[in-house]
């Protein structure tokens, strides 16, 4: 039997990004709980899905409330992550929170 409640939340603020937008991930993260893997930090990718707003686990894990944020799937080219040694055509996708991302040209 499932326990808990859905993670989706309503937010007054609209999404900062849409599918097709190029974004850069944060270079440095706060101490404590984060869902931004180190190998994805300061990398450029493309938003492929906007999942709506959800409970932000970085804050929720501290029992300081839901702090909802928009959640996105971002796809990274393997060369962006591992340089020319990456297998051609290889990509990595990750679900990332809005506060981890900034717009890039």
N, C-alpha and C positions, 0 to 999 in steps of 0.2 A: 504494500500500500504506500503510494507516494506521500511524503511529508513535506510541508512547506507551502509556499505560495508562488505564483508566477513571478518571473523576474522583470517582466515588461512594466514600464511606467509611462505616464503622460508627462510631457515636458512642454512648457510654454515656448522655449527657445527652439527654433527650427534647426534642422541639420546643417552643419557647416559645409558638408561635402556631399557629393552625389556620384553615382557610378560614372566612371570615365575621368574623374578628377585625379590629378597627380598630387601626391602628398609625400612629405618627408617625416619620418619618425623622429621622436625626441632623441637627443644625444645623451642626456643624463636623466635619470629617473630619481624619484624620491627614495628615501630609505624605507624598508619594509616591503609589504606585499605589492607586487606589480605583475602584470600579465604581458609585459613587453620583453620578449627574449633578448638577451644581450646581442645576439648575432643580427637582430633586426634594427638595432639602434643606429640612428643617423643614416638611414637608407631611404631611397626613393622607390615608391611603388604606385600602383593604380587602384583606386577604390573600385571594387566590382559589385559589392552589395551593401546596401544600407539596411540594417536590421531593426531600426527604430531605437527607442530609448529603453534602457534596462538599468537595473541596480548596478552601481559601479563597485565591483568587488574590492578595489584598492582601499576604499573607505569603509564599506560594509564589513570587511574582515576585522576592522578595529572596533566594531560595534558602535560607530559614530553616525549611523543612519544609512539611508539608501544612496544618497547623492547621485541620482540617475544621470546618465550620459548617453549620447548616441553611440551606437556600436556599428562598426563597418568590417567587412572582409576586404583586406588589401592584398593584392597580388604583387609579388616581387620577382623580377627576372633573376635567374641564377647568377648571371654575370654581375649584377648589382651586389649580390651577397658574397660571392666567392671569386670574382674576377674572371680572367680568361680561362682558368682551369675548370670552370663550371661546364657541366654537360650541356651541349647545345639544346636549346628549347626548354630547359628545365626551369620550372617556376615553383615558388613557395607562396602559399596563401595563409594568412593569419587573421583572426578576428581581433581587431584593435579598437580601443576606446578613443573618442574624439580628443581627449586631453593629451593623447600620445602623438597627435598628428598636427602638422602645419601644412598649409597650401604651398605648392611649389610650381614654378612655370614649366 
